[in-house]
Amino acid sequence: MEKSIKNLIIIMSLAALFAPSTCFSQSWGGRGKPSFWDKWTINGNVGLTSFFGDLSLYDSDITGKLTKESAPALSAILTKRFSDKIGISGQLLYGGLKGENASGMSFEANIVEYNFHGRIELINLISPNNLSNFGIEAYAGVGQFIFKVTQWDMRDGESAVNEHFTGVPEFVYFAGAGIYYNISDKIGFTADMALRQAQNDKLDDFNKNENFDYYTHLAFGVTYYIDSFKKSNGFSRGRSTRGKPSGRLPMRRRR
């Protein structure tokens, strides 16, 4: 699983880096290329972060995982859209983690994560002439996070409390997918989930098998589409102009 996640991240990152120039020429139909300040989105979301590791009992029980080993999370995502198929995003995430095992150990943790990731719109990639307001996105990336964990150990019949705070950010790799529905040219609703692989075995402050800890982020949010951070140049999102003439008439030759 570790190798599969990293391979997916590499593939999507390469696609996000090398596809923009091609997508520009295909999406804007002869019009001037949009600048760096054009075609952005801002997403705010709330949801749950869930832990998978040594101190977790409900890895195969979705209901138990969401109700007993999950905590509230919120995040903000800023995305630069190179076309209606490709984008690059930056995300800031705050969430909580908690879990326990059958031996009397439990923990709670808070995490703050920042990351960069590539996004691919799957329906538009498969069907370039798609005009639907519904879409499916896949994304993958890499980031860093800091966390503070409190662990309670009842194995000896007495409560021992251990605390750990990482002073140096740790790396995290992740991949996910989501859906969205746009109710207008400016507003859309989103739902997505991502699996994150922490590059340590310390999130629960219990190192058992030297394996990486995992956590998921389930989110529901609202997206705001920005045509341009600068003064409008008269163009709108690429989808609305697909299949339409550029508006320029051919020049007649003088005799």
C-alpha positions, 0 to 999 in steps of 0.5 A, spaced: 500 500 500 505 504 501 508 503 494 502 504 491 500 511 494 507 514 493 506 511 485 499 515 485 502 521 488 508 521 483 503 520 477 498 525 478 504 530 480 507 529 473 500 530 470 499 537 473 506 539 472 506 538 464 499 538 462 497 545 463 500 548 457 496 543 453 490 544 456 491 552 455 491 551 448 485 546 448 480 550 453 480 557 451 479 556 443 484 561 440 482 567 446 488 570 449 491 565 454 489 566 462 494 569 466 496 566 473 491 570 477 485 567 473 481 561 474 482 560 481 477 556 487 477 557 494 474 551 498 472 551 505 470 544 508 468 541 515 468 533 516 472 528 520 479 525 521 479 518 523 485 514 525 488 507 523 494 504 527 496 500 533 491 504 538 485 502 533 479 497 534 474 499 529 478 499 522 473 494 519 467 497 522 465 504 519 460 506 524 465 505 530 470 508 526 466 514 525 463 515 532 468 512 536 475 513 533 474 520 529 474 527 531 472 534 528 476 537 522 476 543 518 480 545 512 481 551 507 483 549 500 486 554 494 486 551 487 489 554 481 485 551 475 489 551 469 483 548 465 477 544 467 481 538 467 487 540 471 489 544 477 494 545 483 492 546 490 494 548 497 491 546 503 491 547 510 488 542 515 486 542 522 483 535 525 483 531 531 485 523 532 483 518 537 483 511 538 484 505 543 486 498 544 483 492 548 489 492 553 487 499 556 491 504 552 487 510 549 490 516 546 487 523 543 491 528 538 491 534 535 494 535 528 495 541 523 497 539 516 499 543 510 500 540 503 500 541 496 497 536 491 495 535 484 487 535 482 484 531 475 477 532 473 475 525 471 469 526 467 472 532 463 478 528 462 474 522 459 469 527 456 472 533 453 465 536 451 462 535 458 457 540 460 454 537 466 454 541 473 456 534 476 464 532 477 468 527 480 475 529 482 482 525 484 487 528 487 494 526 490 500 530 494 505 531 499 505 535 505 507 536 512 504 536 519 505 537 527 501 534 532 500 533 540 498 527 543 496 525 550 496 517 551 493 514 557 496 507 559 491 503 564 495 496 563 498 496 570 491 498 573 494 505 574 493 511 569 499 513 566 499 519 562 504 520 557 504 527 552 508 528 546 509 534 541 513 534 535 517 540 534 519 538 527 514 537 522 513 530 519 512 528 512 505 525 510 503 522 503 496 522 501 491 520 495 483 521 495 477 522 491 471 527 491 465 529 488 462 536 486 455 539 484 455 546 482 449 550 483 451 556 479 458 559 475 460 561 482 458 556 487 459 549 488 458 543 493 463 538 495 464 531 498 471 528 498 475 523 502 483 522 502 487 517 505 493 519 509 500 516 510 504 519 516 511 518 515 512 515 522 509 511 528 508 516 533 501 519 532 498 514 538 505 515 542 505 507 541 511 504 537 509 497 536 511 494 529 515 500 526 509 501 521 507 507 518 500 510 522 494 512 517 489 517 518 483 519 513 479 526 512 472 526 510 470 532 508 463 536 506 464 543 503 463 549 499 467 552 493 467 559 490 469 560 483 474 566 482 474 568 474 480 573 476 483 576 482 484 582 477 479 586 474 475 582 469 477 581 462 471 579 460 472 572 460 469 566 464 470 559 466 472 555 460 466 550 460 461 555 459 465 557 452 466 550 450 464 549 443 462 556 442 465 561 437 470 566 439 466 572 437 471 574 432 468 575 425 473 573 419 476 580 416 474 581 409 480 582 404 480 589 400 480 590 393 
